[in-house]
Amino acid sequence: MGGKIKTWKKRWFVFDRNRRTLSYYADKHEAKLKGVIYFQAIEEVYYDHLKNAHKSPNPSLTFSVKTHDRVYYMVAPSPEAMRIWMDVIVTGAEGYTQFMV
C-alpha cells in the first residue's frame, strides 16, 4: 500500500543481505528505485489480521513491516510466499542487530 496515497500498487522487492536493505521498484525491469527499507530501521514484522487487512485486496495474505517512521503493508501472492518473505525479513533485521554487538 502506498505511503502518501493509500492505494494498493504492485512492487518488485529485492532483499540484499550485503547492503542490509529491502529495496523496491515498480516492476522487475525497472531500474529506478522507488524506495528502500533499511534492516536497522525494522522494528517488527507481523501478520496484519486486525488493522488494515480489511482494506487489502487479499486480507489473508497481508502482512506488515514496521519501521521507525512508517508501516509498510504488503500482500504476498501465496501463503507460502508470505511466510518466506516474513521469515527472510525478520532474519535479515535480526541478523543486523547481531552485527551491532
N, C-alpha and C positions, 0 to 999 in steps of 0.2 A: 504494500500500500504506500502510496506517495507520501512524502514528508510534509509538503506545503499544501498540495491539493490532494485530498483524501479519496483518491480513486485507485483502483487496482490496475497495475501495469505488469506486463511480463518483463523480467530482468534475467540476465545471464550472470551468475555468481562464480567467482574464481577464488578458491581457498589457496592462499600462499603461505605455507608453513615457514619459509625462509624470511619473508618480509613481515610475517605475523599480521597478515591482513586478510580481510574478506572484501574483495573489490567487486563492483557490479557495473554492468554495461546494459545498453538497450537490448542487444542480442549478441550471439556468439561471434558474429562477424564484425561487430562494432569495435573500432579502435579507441574511440573517445570514452574515457572513464566517466560514469555517471556519479559514482560515489565510492567511498571506502569506509570499512569498519575496522578499526584497529583492535587487535586482540586485547590490549591493555585497557581499552575503554569498555569492554563487555563485562557487565555485572551479572547478567542472568540470561539463561536460555530456557524457555518454558512453553509447554503446550497451552495455547490460549483458548480454553473452552468456556470462559466466562465473559471477558471484557468485550473484545472486538470481533470475536468469531462470528457473531450474527451478521456482520457486515461483509463477511468474506464470501467469495464465490464458492468456497468449499470449506465450511467451518471445521469439519473433522480432520482436515489436513493443514490447518492453520497453526503456526507456532510463532513465538515472538523472541526477538533478540533485543535485550535491554542494555543500552549503553549509558554513559554518564549524562548525555544530553538528548537522547532520543530512544524511542521504542520502535524497532523495525518489525512490522507484521508481514509474515511470509506464508505462502501457500505452496506446499510441495505437490508434485504430480501424482504421488502414490504414498501409502502408509510407510512402505519400505524406504522411500526417498526421504520422507520426513524424519524417520528415525536415524538414518545415516547422517543427514545434514545436522540434526541436533547434536548427535554424538560427536561429529567432527568439529563443530563449532565449540562445544563445551571443552573437548580435549585440547583444542588449539588455545583457547582462553586460559585454561588451567595450566597448560604447558608453558605459557608465557610467564605466569606467576612463579613457576618453578625456577626459571632463569633469573628471576629477580633476587633470589636468596643468596 
